[in-house]
Amino acid sequence: MAVTAGKDGKAGMDPGKYVRYTAEQVEALERLYHDCPKPSSIRRQQLIRECPILSNIEPKQIKVWFQNRRCREKQRKEASRLQTVNRKLTAMNKLLMEENDRLQKQVSQLVYENGYFRQQLQNASIATTDTSCESVVTSGQHQQQNHLTARHPPRDASPAGLLSIAEETLTEFLSKATGTAVEWIQMPGMKPGPDSIGIVAISHGCTGVAARACGLVGIEPTKVAEILKDRPSWFRDCRCVDVLTAFSTGNGGTVELLYMQMYAPTTLASARDFWTLRYTSVLEDGSLVVCERSLSGTQGGPSMPPVQHFVRAEMLPSGYLIRPCEGGGSIIHIVDHMDLEPWSVPEVLRPLYESSTVLAQKMTMAALRHLRQIAQEVSCDVVLGWGRQPAALRTFSQRLGKGFNEAVNGFTDDGWSLMGNDGTDDVTILINSSPNKILGSQLASSEGFPALGGGILCAKASMLLQNVPPALLVRFLREHRSEWADSNIDAYSAAALKASPCSVPSSRIGGFGGGQVILPLAHTVEHEEFLEVIKLEGNGLTQEEALLSREMFLLQLCSGVDENAVGACAELVFAPIDASFADNAPLLPSGFRVIPLDSGVDGSSPNRTLDLASALEIGPAGTRVSGDYGGNSGNLRSVLTIAFQFTYENHLRENVASMARQYVRSVVASVQRVAMALAPSRLSSHLGPRPPPGTPEALTLARWICHSYRFHLGVELLRANCEANESVLKMLWHHSDAIICCSLKSLPVFTFANQAGLDMLETTLVALQDISLEKILDDNGRKSLCSDFAQIMQQGYAYLPAGICVSSMGRPVSYDRAIAWKVLNDEESTHCIAFMFMNWSFV
């Protein structure tokens, strides 16, 4: 930029020219910009005084330089973002074009087969009495079998024989990943796009169950292969993968013989294991391939004898095709194809082993989600809840999932043995007198469980549920712990982390004396799983132990609460921890798992739990009302598995077993009661939502809210030209702004909210009782409310400025404006305070 000199020798700005800065001046300005991108006028003048090299430039021009510099920085960031989006769209376009080519090939093949079968039908109609076609078909089948026999000669366990199997596996896998060997149909609810998980498809009409996914991740191919090979790190159902033999091939590939064990999802089925060959190689175009298949008598090769308590399943040619993406990252094709031997499980559970959708959710999509999570963590320096790195929190999630699976399965090689029952088989009790086998590394590196002089006891049970969406049930169990938990049992579990264990309590459901506070820690990219700390307040076994157990903490993992995820199971797993929450803290997980047995999509509202408390309070014979939820759950079936783990002293083992057995029975009864209240058949779809017990009837409260708004502000809250049959409560419930009622107590708590209010607070109507006004407002909001409270009480209303509040999940919510007004009852006395937050959105 040009600089002109004035008569006094100082630089002056020519309005028609730019100021040209020297390299030294730009360097000085850049240093300040990195320290303070938006300096004040005082700071700019100070810069001129401190840097003589800038003394010939007007302060106004320096201000313009900083404005231009910020604009260039913004443009650079936007250009970088657009380039990233463009790379994603280009890669996605390439994937879609390949998918389109594959579908065109499949269409051509189907057209050819259709014409062929039509010709055969015409020939058959012309010569219906010709019996020679049977012999022709039979002879063709014999020729095909002879041809297959020639293609697959018996092979031994030598490297040459294994390499032959590996090459054949590679060919079959590629035909599934990019060809038409399997008829793929798009998985319901999966739409491709730059921010989607990818293109997910499931098989139609093939042997076993199969799923296929294509996606983009910002990780290099070699790193992707390394992550995917470590199957236990991302596949929660994988217990272990042992590499028994490995050798390199002449073409630079690697052949491995693997033995893999998979957990059973419920106590009603046996675990699976696999004996497979895995082949890693690089194609001519530079793509990296990892393919795998089971070794059986048909392929030849080495065999492995059956393992006790495991059912040998078959992995048909599966694997990963990983191609480098232009601009960095990888394009991934994943194929999972298995025969899980459904004949070996009870008939009611066979949908779990015959559903490609379940396989896609549990394995195929889990791999893509894990890669996306790793890519996000690598791309930016993320520090999540309590100052923990993402890898540390991910380890906690893995330990919780693995510990719960170990409890559900109870493998004998981990030291578990069956304990005698009390005459009924509804609850299974397992004991582990050698907990070092499952907690060895944790006990060796931690000061936890100091009183573990006996062992670990697990009480577990499974039950079939009807017409209850798994996501809805698990979300309720998470939000309303008091409906099923016993504070005495929680205190007993927490005491295992302390130096002095407490006595064995008696089970007492409903004795949850304190509240719970949910402290978010981390969540996955798509929020399908989140880790949190639960703080249980004010719980103690006795008055003497109240001080010891006043505050208890649980580390909790919740997943599968998205009701639109087809085939996904929902879990709530938790373990007691102490306040220190060390990385090596020992975990003894317990929890719930609800697995859908039908693949239908539940269309119920996510806030169906709003009337549950009143349904539980009134009972089956009472009259209940509910919101207009829409949708129909149909005949949903799911299997619920419960497993609770406890420590015990040797001399108290029988007492702990009796307590655990009774506690699980009480929990089962509570869950059944909850499930009955949640079932859509128990809810009416004609009236509006009912507030929790202890507040006025919903219709009366709605009338008070609207009448008070009109009385204080002189305008109608709801539209006047409404239909005659549309109730005031229903209009209030569906109002676009968040309307929330707050009690007039020393600690104001919420008593009612409409649908928008529940969405803003990320809670349900029943859970409002656990949320106080102070918890959701920030400092500015609290100060503003305190200053305007007198006006609200005297004038009847007040306008609150724009601000930020916090949802029950800890997410900040911005709003443009808020109105607070007194809600008057029929006697014209103040019943509560109503708030209406306008144009709110999550930040």
C-alpha positions in Angstrom: 0.0 0.0 0.0 1.3 3.5 -0.8 2.4 6.1 1.8 2.6 9.8 1.0 4.6 12.3 3.0 3.0 15.5 4.3 4.6 19.0 4.6 5.8 18.3 8.2 7.6 15.2 7.0 5.2 12.8 8.6 3.3 10.3 6.7 -0.2 11.2 5.6 -2.8 9.1 3.9 -3.7 9.9 0.3 -7.3 9.1 0.0 -6.8 7.8 -3.5 -4.0 5.3 -2.6 -3.3 2.4 -0.3 -0.7 2.5 2.4 2.2 0.2 1.6 3.8 -1.4 4.7 7.4 -2.5 4.9 8.3 -6.0 5.8 9.3 -4.9 9.3 6.0 -3.1 9.9 4.0 -6.2 8.7 6.1 -8.4 11.0 5.4 -6.1 14.0 1.7 -6.0 13.2 1.5 -9.8 12.8 3.1 -10.3 16.2 0.4 -8.1 17.8 -2.3 -9.8 15.8 -1.3 -13.3 17.1 -1.4 -11.9 20.7 -4.5 -9.8 20.2 -6.5 -10.1 17.0 -8.8 -7.2 18.0 -6.8 -4.5 19.9 -8.5 -1.5 21.4 -7.7 2.0 20.4 -5.6 2.4 23.5 -3.6 -0.8 22.7 -3.1 0.5 19.1 -1.7 3.8 20.3 0.5 1.9 22.8 1.8 -0.2 19.9 2.8 2.9 17.9 4.7 4.2 21.0 6.4 0.9 21.5 7.3 0.3 17.9 9.0 3.4 16.3 8.8 1.7 13.0 5.0 2.3 13.0 5.2 5.9 14.1 4.7 7.2 10.5 1.3 5.4 10.2 -2.0 6.8 11.4 -3.8 4.9 14.2 -6.9 4.8 11.9 -4.9 3.0 9.2 -3.6 0.5 11.7 -7.2 -0.1 12.7 -8.1 -0.7 9.0 -5.1 -3.1 8.8 -6.4 -5.2 11.7 -9.9 -5.2 10.1 -8.5 -6.5 6.8 -6.3 -9.0 8.6 -9.3 -10.4 10.5 -11.2 -10.5 7.2 -8.4 -12.4 5.5 -8.3 -14.9 8.4 -12.0 -15.5 8.2 -11.8 -16.0 4.5 -8.9 -18.4 4.9 -10.8 -20.5 7.4 -13.9 -20.5 5.2 -11.8 -21.5 2.2 -10.2 -24.3 4.2 -13.7 -25.4 5.4 -15.0 -25.4 1.9 -12.0 -27.3 0.6 -12.7 -29.9 3.3 -16.3 -30.1 2.3 -15.4 -30.3 -1.3 -13.0 -33.2 -0.7 -15.8 -35.0 1.2 -18.3 -34.4 -1.5 -15.9 -35.4 -4.2 -15.1 -38.6 -2.4 -18.8 -39.2 -1.7 -19.6 -38.6 -5.3 -17.0 -41.2 -6.3 -18.6 -43.6 -3.9 -22.1 -42.9 -5.2 -20.9 -43.3 -8.8 -19.3 -46.7 -7.9 -22.5 -47.7 -6.2 -24.5 -46.6 -9.2 -22.3 -48.6 -11.5 -22.7 -51.6 -9.2 -26.5 -51.2 -9.2 -26.6 -50.9 -13.0 -24.7 -54.1 -13.3 -27.1 -55.7 -10.8 -30.0 -54.4 -12.9 -28.5 -55.7 -16.1 -28.0 -59.1 -14.5 -31.6 -59.1 -13.2 -32.9 -58.1 -16.7 -30.9 -61.0 -18.2 -32.2 -63.5 -15.6 -35.7 -62.2 -16.1 -35.6 -62.7 -19.8 -34.0 -66.2 -19.4 -36.7 -67.3 -17.0 -39.4 -66.0 -19.3 -38.0 -68.0 -22.1 -37.9 -71.1 -19.9 -41.5 -70.5 -19.0 -42.5 -70.2 -22.6 -40.6 -73.4 -23.5 -42.2 -75.2 -20.6 -45.7 -74.1 -21.7 -45.0 -75.3 -25.3 -43.7 -78.7 -24.3 -45.4 -79.5 -21.0 -45.1 -83.2 -21.5 -41.4 -83.2 -22.2 -39.8 -85.0 -19.3 -36.3 -84.6 -20.6 -35.7 -81.3 -18.9 -35.4 -83.0 -15.5 -32.5 -85.1 -16.8 -31.0 -82.0 -18.5 -31.2 -80.0 -15.2 -29.8 -82.9 -13.2 -26.9 -83.4 -15.6 -26.2 -79.7 -15.4 -26.1 -79.8 -11.6 -23.7 -82.7 -11.7 -21.5 -80.8 -14.2 -21.6 -77.7 -11.9 -20.7 -79.8 -8.9 -17.8 -81.4 -10.8 -16.7 -77.9 -11.8 -16.8 -76.7 -8.2 -14.9 -79.7 -7.1 -12.2 -79.0 -9.7 -12.0 -75.4 -8.5 -11.7 -76.2 -4.8 -9.3 -79.2 -4.5 -8.5 -80.3 -1.0 -5.8 -78.1 0.5 -3.5 -78.7 3.5 -2.2 -76.4 6.2 1.0 -75.6 4.3 1.7 -71.9 3.5 0.9 -72.7 -0.2 -2.5 -74.2 0.8 -3.4 -71.3 3.1 -2.3 -68.8 0.5 -4.7 -70.4 -2.0 -7.5 -70.1 0.5 -6.5 -66.5 1.1 -6.5 -65.5 -2.6 -9.9 -67.2 -3.0 -11.2 -65.2 0.0 -9.9 -62.0 -1.5 -11.7 -62.6 -4.7 -15.0 -63.4 -3.0 -14.7 -60.4 -0.7 -14.1 -58.0 -3.5 -17.1 -59.3 -5.4 -19.3 -58.5 -2.3 -17.7 -55.1 -1.6 -17.8 -53.7 -5.1 -19.6 -56.3 -7.2 -22.9 -58.1 -7.3 -22.2 -61.3 -5.5 -24.7 -60.3 -2.8 -28.0 -58.4 -3.4 -27.7 -55.3 -1.2 -30.6 -53.1 -0.2 -30.2 -49.8 1.6 -30.6 -50.0 5.3 -33.7 -48.1 6.5 -33.1 -44.6 7.8 -29.6 -44.4 6.3 -29.0 -41.4 3.9 -25.7 -40.6 2.3 -24.1 -37.2 2.6 -20.9 -35.4 3.6 -21.8 -35.6 7.3 -23.4 -39.0 7.4 -21.8 -42.1 8.6 -21.8 -43.5 5.0 -23.7 -45.7 2.7 -25.1 -48.7 4.7 -26.8 -51.7 3.1 -28.0 -55.1 4.3 -28.3 -58.3 2.4 -31.4 -59.7 0.8 -31.9 -63.4 0.3 -28.3 -64.7 0.9 -26.9 -67.3 3.2 -26.6 -66.1 6.8 -26.6 -62.4 7.6 -24.6 -59.7 5.9 -24.1 -56.0 6.0 -22.0 -53.6 3.8 -20.9 -50.0 4.5 -19.0 -47.4 2.5 -17.7 -44.3 4.2 -15.0 -41.6 4.5 -12.6 -41.0 7.4 -9.8 -38.6 7.9 -7.2 -41.4 8.7 -4.5 -42.8 6.5 -5.2 -46.4 5.1 -2.5 -48.1 7.1 -3.7 -46.6 10.4 -7.3 -47.6 9.4 -6.3 -51.2 8.9 -4.4 -51.2 12.2 -7.5 -49.9 14.1 -9.9 -52.3 12.4 -7.7 -55.3 13.0 -7.9 -54.6 16.7 -11.5 -55.8 16.9 -11.9 -55.8 20.7 -11.2 -52.1 20.8 -14.3 -51.2 18.9 -16.5 -54.2 18.7 -18.1 -54.5 22.2 -19.3 -58.1 21.6 -15.8 -59.3 20.8 -14.2 -61.0 23.9 -10.8 -61.7 22.4 -8.9 -62.3 19.2 -5.8 -64.5 19.3 -3.3 -64.7 16.4 -2.1 -68.4 16.5 -0.1 -68.4 13.3 1.2 -65.7 10.9 3.5 -65.7 7.9 4.3 -63.3 5.1 3.5 -64.1 1.4 5.7 -63.5 -1.6 3.5 -60.6 -2.8 4.0 -58.6 0.3 0.9 -59.7 2.1 0.3 -61.4 5.4 -1.7 -64.5 6.3 -2.9 -65.1 9.9 -4.9 -67.8 11.6 -7.2 -66.3 14.2 -9.3 -67.6 17.0 -12.0 -65.2 18.1 -14.6 -65.4 20.8 -17.8 -63.3 20.9 -20.0 -62.6 24.0 -23.6 -63.8 24.1 -25.9 -60.7 24.2 -28.2 -62.3 26.8 -28.2 -65.1 29.5 -30.6 -67.1 27.3 -28.0 -67.9 24.6 -24.5 -69.3 24.2 -21.5 -67.4 23.2 -20.0 -67.8 19.7 -16.5 -68.4 18.5 -14.7 -68.3 15.1 -11.7 -70.1 13.6 -10.7 -67.9 10.7 -8.0 -67.0 8.2 -7.2 -63.3 7.7 -5.3 -62.1 4.7 -3.8 -58.6 4.4 -2.6 -57.4 1.0 -2.2 -54.4 -1.3 -3.9 -54.3 -4.7 -2.4 -53.0 -7.9 -4.1 -49.7 -7.5 -2.6 -49.1 -4.1 -5.7 -50.1 -2.1 -5.2 -52.0 1.1 -7.4 -55.1 1.7 -8.0 -57.0 4.9 -10.2 -60.0 4.2 -11.2 -62.9 6.5 -13.2 -66.1 6.4 -13.8 -69.2 8.5 -11.7 -72.3 8.0 -13.9 -75.4 7.7 -13.8 -78.8 6.1 -15.1 -77.5 2.7 -12.1 -75.2 2.2 -9.5 -77.5 3.7 -6.7 -76.1 5.8 -6.1 -76.6 9.5 -9.0 -77.3 11.9 -9.6 -76.3 15.5 -11.6 -78.5 17.9 -14.8 -77.2 19.5 -14.4 -75.1 22.7 -16.7 -75.8 25.7 -19.6 -73.3 26.2 -19.1 -71.9 22.7 -21.0 -72.5 19.5 -18.8 -72.4 16.5 -20.1 -69.9 14.0 -19.0 -69.3 10.5 -17.6 -66.1 9.0 -18.2 -66.0 5.2 -15.7 -63.9 3.2 -15.7 -60.5 4.8 -13.3 -57.7 5.3 -12.2 -54.1 4.6 -11.2 -52.4 1.3 -9.3 -49.3 2.2 -8.4 -46.8 -0.5 -6.4 -43.6 -0.1 -8.6 -40.5 -0.7 -7.4 -37.5 -2.6 -6.4 -34.7 -0.2 -5.9 -37.2 2.7 -7.9 -39.7 4.5 -9.4 -43.0 3.3 -12.4 -44.4 1.5 -13.5 -47.6 3.2 -15.7 -50.5 2.1 -16.7 -52.8 4.9 -18.4 -56.2 4.5 -19.5 -58.4 7.4 -21.0 -61.8 6.4 -21.7 -64.4 9.0 -23.7 -67.5 9.7 -24.4 -67.3 13.5 -26.0 -70.7 13.8 -29.5 -69.5 14.9 -30.7 -73.1 15.4 -28.8 -73.2 18.7 -30.8 -70.5 20.4 -34.4 -70.5 21.6 -36.9 -69.7 18.8 -37.8 -66.4 20.4 -34.2 -65.2 20.1 -33.6 -66.3 16.6 -34.3 -62.9 15.1 -31.1 -61.6 16.8 -29.1 -64.2 14.8 -31.1 -63.9 11.6 -31.2 -60.1 11.2 -28.7 -58.4 8.9 -29.9 -55.1 10.4 -28.7 -56.2 13.9 -25.3 -57.2 12.4 -25.1 -53.8 10.7 -25.8 -51.9 13.9 -23.6 -53.9 16.2 -20.6 -54.5 14.0 -20.5 -52.8 10.6 -21.6 -49.3 11.7 -19.7 -49.6 14.9 -16.5 -49.9 12.9 -17.3 -46.7 10.9 -18.3 -44.8 14.0 -15.1 -45.8 15.9 -13.0 -44.6 12.9 -14.9 -41.3 12.8 -14.4 -40.8 16.5 -10.7 -41.4 16.2 -10.4 -39.1 13.3 -12.2 -36.3 15.2 -9.9 -36.7 18.2 -6.8 -36.7 16.0 -7.9 -33.6 14.0 -8.3 -31.4 17.0 -6.9 -31.3 20.5 -9.9 -32.3 22.5 -10.1 -32.4 26.3 -13.4 -33.5 27.6 -15.1 -33.8 31.0 -13.0 -33.5 34.1 -9.9 -32.6 32.0 -9.6 -36.2 30.6 -8.2 -37.0 27.2 -10.6 -38.7 24.8 -8.5 -41.9 24.8 -8.8 -42.2 28.6 -12.5 -41.8 28.6 -12.9 -44.2 25.7 -11.0 -46.8 27.8 -13.5 -46.3 30.6 -16.3 -47.0 28.1 -14.6 -50.1 26.9 -14.0 -51.4 30.5 -17.6 -50.8 31.4 -18.9 -52.6 28.3 -16.4 -55.5 28.7 -17.1 -55.9 32.5 -20.9 -56.0 31.9 -20.5 -58.6 29.1 -18.3 -60.7 31.4 -21.0 -60.6 34.1 -23.7 -61.6 31.6 -21.7 -64.5 30.2 -19.9 -65.8 33.4 -17.2 -67.8 31.6 -15.7 -70.6 33.7 -12.2 -69.8 32.5 -12.6 -66.4 34.3 -13.3 -68.2 37.6 -17.1 -68.0 37.6 -19.1 -70.9 39.0 -22.8 -71.4 39.5 -24.3 -71.1 43.0 -27.3 -73.1 44.1 -30.7 -71.4 43.9 -33.4 -71.0 46.6 -35.9 -73.2 44.8 -36.7 -71.0 41.8 -34.6 -70.4 38.7 -35.7 -66.8 37.9 -32.4 -65.3 39.1 -29.0 -66.9 38.4 -26.3 -66.4 41.0 -22.6 -66.8 40.0 -19.7 -66.4 42.3 -16.0 -65.8 41.5 -13.7 -66.7 44.3 -10.7 -65.7 42.2 -11.5 -62.1 41.1 -7.9 -61.5 40.1 -8.7 -63.3 36.9 -11.1 -60.5 35.9 -9.8 -57.6 38.1 -6.2 -58.6 38.4 -4.6 -55.7 36.6 -7.1 -53.3 38.2 -6.4 -54.5 41.7 -2.6 -54.6 41.2 -2.6 -50.9 40.1 -5.2 -49.4 42.3 -6.0 -48.9 46.0 -9.7 -49.8 45.3 -11.6 -52.7 46.8 -9.4 -52.8 50.0 -12.0 -55.0 51.7 -12.1 -57.6 48.9 -11.3 -60.6 51.1 -13.8 -63.0 49.5 -14.8 -62.6 45.9 -17.4 -61.2 43.5 -21.0 -62.3 43.2 -23.2 -61.7 40.1 -27.0 -61.9 40.1 -28.5 -61.9 36.6 -31.8 -62.5 34.9 -33.5 -62.1 31.5 -37.1 -61.5 30.6 -39.2 -60.9 27.5 -40.9 -57.5 27.1 -43.9 -56.6 24.9 -44.7 -53.3 23.2 -41.9 -51.3 24.9 -39.3 -49.5 22.7 -35.8 -50.3 24.2 -34.6 -46.7 23.8 -37.6 -45.4 25.7 -37.2 -47.9 28.6 -33.5 -47.3 29.0 -34.0 -43.6 28.9 -36.5 -43.8 31.7 -34.3 -46.1 33.8 -31.5 -43.5 33.4 -33.6 -40.5 34.2 -35.7 -42.0 37.1 -33.3 -44.1 39.1 -35.6 -43.8 42.1 -38.2 -45.9 40.4 -36.1 -49.0 40.5 -32.9 -48.5 42.6 -32.4 -49.0 46.3 -30.2 -46.5 48.1 -29.1 -49.1 50.6 -27.7 -51.3 47.9 -26.0 -48.3 46.2 -24.4 -47.5 49.5 -23.3 -51.1 50.0 -21.7 -51.1 46.6 -19.9 -47.8 47.2 -18.6 -49.0 50.6 -16.5 -51.6 48.7 -14.3 -48.7 47.7 -13.8 -47.6 51.3 -11.6 -49.0 54.0 -14.5 -50.2 56.2 -17.2 -52.2 54.5 -20.7 -51.9 55.8 -23.1 -54.6 56.8 -25.3 -56.4 54.2 -28.5 -54.4 53.8 -32.0 -55.7 53.0 -33.4 -54.8 49.7 -35.8 -51.9 49.8 -37.0 -50.5 46.4 -38.2 -47.0 46.7 -35.8 -46.1 49.4 -33.8 -43.8 47.2 -33.5 -41.1 49.8 -31.5 -38.5 47.8 -31.3 -37.0 44.4 -29.0 -37.7 41.5 -27.0 -35.2 39.4 -25.8 -36.2 36.0 -22.4 -34.9 35.1 -21.6 -35.4 31.4 -18.1 -36.6 30.5 -18.0 -37.5 26.8 -20.2 -38.6 23.9 -19.6 -40.1 20.5 -19.8 -38.2 17.2 -23.4 -39.1 16.6 -24.4 -39.0 20.2 -25.4 -42.7 20.1 -23.4 -43.4 23.2 -22.4 -41.1 26.1 -20.3 -41.5 29.3 -21.3 -39.7 32.5 -20.7 -39.5 36.2 -23.8 -39.9 38.4 -23.6 -38.1 41.8 -26.0 -39.7 44.3 -26.6 -37.2 47.1 -27.8 -37.8 50.7 -27.8 -41.6 50.8 -26.7 -43.6 53.8 -27.4 -47.0 55.2 -27.8 -45.9 58.8 -27.4 -42.7 60.7 -23.8 -43.6 61.6 -23.0 -44.4 58.0 -24.6 -41.4 56.5 -21.5 -39.4 56.8 -19.5 -42.1 55.1 -21.9 -42.5 52.2 -23.4 -39.0 51.9 -22.0 -38.6 48.4 -21.7 -41.5 46.1 -20.5 -41.6 42.5 -21.3 -43.9 39.6 -19.5 -44.0 36.3 -22.3 -44.7 33.8 -22.4 -45.6 30.1 -25.7 -45.1 28.2 -26.2 -46.1 24.6 -28.9 -46.9 22.1 -31.4 -44.2 23.2 -32.1 -43.1 19.7 -35.6 -44.5 19.0 -35.0 -44.1 15.2 -32.0 -46.4 15.1 -33.3 -49.6 13.5 -32.1 -52.8 15.2 -30.0 -51.1 17.9 -29.9 -52.4 21.4 -30.1 -50.0 24.3 -27.8 -50.3 27.4 -27.4 -48.7 30.8 -24.2 -49.8 32.5 -22.8 -48.3 35.7 -20.1 -49.0 38.3 -19.4 -47.3 41.7 -16.3 -45.1 41.8 -14.8 -42.9 44.5 -14.5 -39.1 44.3 -10.9 -39.3 43.1 -11.9 -41.0 39.8 -8.5 -42.3 39.0 -7.7 -43.6 35.5 -6.9 -47.0 37.0 -9.9 -47.1 39.2 -11.3 -50.6 39.5 -14.8 -51.0 38.0 -17.4 -53.6 38.8 -20.1 -52.9 36.2 -23.8 -53.7 36.6 -26.7 -52.7 34.5 -29.4 -53.3 31.9 -29.4 -54.4 28.2 -32.6 -54.3 26.1 -32.4 -55.9 22.7 -35.2 -55.5 20.1 -36.4 -58.8 18.6 -38.3 -57.1 15.8 -36.9 -54.7 13.2 -39.8 -52.3 13.1 -39.1 -48.6 13.6 -40.9 -47.2 16.6 -42.5 -43.9 15.9 -43.4 -42.9 19.4 -42.6 -39.5 20.8 -39.3 -39.2 22.7 -41.2 -37.7 25.6 -43.6 -40.5 26.2 -42.3 -40.8 29.7 -44.0 -37.5 30.7 -47.1 -39.3 32.0 -45.3 -42.2 33.5 -45.2 -41.1 37.1 -48.9 -40.6 37.2 -49.4 -44.0 35.5 -47.3 -45.6 38.1 -49.0 -43.7 40.9 -52.6 -44.5 39.9 -52.1 -48.1 39.0 -53.7 -50.3 36.3 -57.3 -49.5 37.4 -56.8 -45.8 37.4 -57.7 -43.4 34.6 -54.6 -42.0 32.8 -54.2 -39.4 30.2 -51.3 -38.8 27.8 -50.2 -36.5 25.0 -51.1 -36.9 21.4 -48.0 -38.9 20.6 -48.8 -40.2 17.2 -47.3 -43.2 15.6 -47.9 -46.8 16.5 -45.4 -49.0 18.2 -47.1 -52.1 16.9 -46.3 -55.5 18.5 -42.7 -54.8 19.6 -40.8 -57.5 21.4 -37.5 -57.2 23.2 -35.4 -59.2 25.6 -34.2 -57.5 28.8 -31.0 -58.7 30.5 -30.1 -57.5 34.0 -26.8 -58.2 35.8 -25.7 -56.8 39.1 -22.3 -57.4 40.6 -21.3 -57.2 44.3 -18.3 -57.9 46.4 -18.5 -60.1 49.4 -16.5 -61.4 52.4 -16.2 -65.1 52.7 -18.2 -65.3 55.9 -21.0 -63.2 54.4 -21.3 -64.9 51.1 -24.7 -66.5 51.7 -26.1 -63.2 53.1 -24.9 -61.2 50.0 -26.3 -63.9 47.7 -29.7 -63.7 49.4 -29.6 -59.9 49.2 -28.6 -59.9 45.5 -31.3 -62.4 44.6 -34.0 -60.4 46.3 -32.7 -57.2 44.9 -32.7 -58.4 41.3 -36.3 -59.8 41.8 -37.4 -56.4 43.1 -35.7 -54.6 40.1 -37.4 -57.0 37.7 -40.7 -56.2 39.3 -40.1 -52.5 39.0 -39.0 -52.8 35.4 -42.2 -54.8 34.6 -44.3 -52.0 36.2 -42.4 -49.4 34.3 -42.8 -51.4 31.0 -46.6 -51.7 31.6 -46.8 -47.9 32.1 -44.7 -47.2 29.0 -46.6 -49.7 26.7 -48.6 -47.7 24.1 -51.7 -49.8 24.8 -51.8 -48.4 28.3 -51.9 -44.8 27.1 -54.8 -42.8 25.7 -54.1 -40.7 22.6 -57.0 -38.2 23.0 -56.1 -35.8 25.9 -53.2 -33.7 26.7 -50.3 -34.5 29.1 -50.9 -34.7 32.8 -48.5 -33.0 35.2 -46.7 -35.1 37.9 -48.4 -35.9 41.2 -48.6 -32.9 43.6 -49.5 -30.2 41.0 -52.9 -29.1 39.8 -54.7 -30.9 37.0 -53.2 -30.1 33.6 -56.3 -28.5 32.2 -56.7 -26.2 35.1 -53.1 -25.2 35.1 -53.2 -24.5 31.4 -56.2 -22.3 31.9 -54.5 -20.4 34.8 -51.3 -19.9 32.6 -53.3 -18.4 29.7 -55.6 -16.3 31.8 -52.8 -14.8 33.8 -50.8 -14.0 30.6 -53.8 -12.1 29.2 -54.5 -10.4 32.6 -50.9 -9.1 33.0 -49.8 -8.4 29.4 -53.2 -7.6 27.8 -52.7 -10.0 24.9 -53.6 -13.6 24.2 -50.9 -16.2 24.7 -52.6 -18.7 22.3 -54.2 -17.9 18.9 -57.8 -17.0 19.1 -59.0 -18.6 15.9 -58.5 -22.2 17.0 -60.7 -25.1 16.3 -63.5 -25.7 18.8 -62.4 -29.2 19.7 -58.8 -28.2 20.3 -58.2 -27.9 24.0 -56.2 -25.0 25.6 -53.8 -27.6 27.1 -53.1 -29.1 23.7 -52.3 -25.7 22.1 -50.1 -24.8 25.1 -48.3 -28.1 24.8 -47.5 -27.5 21.1 -46.6 -23.8 21.5 -43.5 -23.1 19.5 -41.8 -21.2 22.4 -40.6 -22.9 25.6 -43.1 -22.4 28.4 -42.0 -23.5 31.9 -43.6 -23.1 35.3 -41.6 -22.7 38.4 -42.6 -23.1 42.0 -42.4 -20.2 44.6 -40.2 -22.0 47.1 -36.9 -21.1 48.7 -35.3 -23.3 46.1 -37.5 -22.8 43.0 -38.0 -26.0 41.0 -39.9 -26.6 37.7 -43.3 -28.2 37.9 -44.5 -28.1 34.3 -43.2 -27.5 30.8 -44.7 -27.8 27.3 -43.0 -29.9 24.6 -40.7 -27.1 23.5 -39.7 -26.6 27.2 -38.9 -30.2 27.6 -36.8 -30.2 24.4 -34.9 -27.1 25.6 -34.1 -28.7 29.0 -33.5 -32.1 27.4 -35.7 -33.8 30.0 -39.2 -35.1 30.6 -42.1 -33.7 32.5 -41.6 -36.1 35.4 -37.9 -35.3 35.7 -38.6 -31.5 36.0 -39.0 -32.1 39.7 -35.3 -32.8 39.9 -34.3 -29.5 38.1 -34.1 -26.2 39.9 -34.3 -22.8 38.3 -30.8 -21.9 39.7 -29.2 -24.9 37.8 -30.3 -23.8 34.3 -29.5 -20.0 34.6 -26.0 -18.6 34.2 -24.7 -15.8 36.4 -26.1 -13.1 34.2 -29.5 -14.8 34.1 -29.6 -15.2 37.8 -28.6 -11.5 38.4 -31.2 -10.4 35.9 -33.9 -12.5 37.5 -33.1 -11.3 41.0 -33.2 -7.6 39.9 -36.6 -8.2 38.1 -38.2 -10.4 40.7 -39.7 -7.5 42.6 -41.2 -6.2 39.4 -42.7 -9.6 38.6 -44.4 -9.8 42.0 -45.6 -6.2 41.9 -46.4 -5.6 38.3 -47.2 -9.2 37.5 -44.7 -9.6 34.6 -41.2 -8.6 33.4 -39.3 -8.9 30.2 -35.9 -10.6 30.6 -33.0 -9.8 28.1 -31.4 -12.3 25.8 -29.1 -14.8 27.5 -27.8 -18.3 27.9 -29.2 -21.1 30.0 -28.1 -24.7 30.5 -30.1 -27.9 29.7 -30.2 -30.8 32.1 -27.5 -32.5 30.0 -25.2 -29.5 30.4 -25.6 -28.1 26.9 -25.8 -24.3 26.6 -29.0 -22.9 25.1 -29.3 -19.3 23.8 -32.6 -17.4 23.7 -33.5 -14.0 22.2 -35.9 -12.9 24.9 -37.8 -14.2 27.8 -41.0 -13.2 29.6 -41.8 -14.1 33.2 -45.3 -13.6 34.7 -47.3 -14.6 37.8 -49.7 -17.5 37.4 -52.8 -16.7 39.4 -55.3 -19.4 40.6 -59.1 -19.0 40.8 -58.7 -17.1 44.1 -56.4 -14.6 42.4 -53.4 -15.7 44.6 -50.1 -16.5 43.1 -49.7 -20.2 42.2 -46.3 -20.2 40.4 -44.1 -18.2 38.0 -44.3 -19.0 34.3 -41.4 -18.4 31.9 -41.5 -18.2 28.1 -38.2 -18.5 26.3 -38.4 -17.2 22.7 -36.4 -18.3 19.7 -34.2 -20.7 21.7 -31.5 -22.9 20.2 -28.6 -25.0 21.3 -25.3 -23.2 21.1 
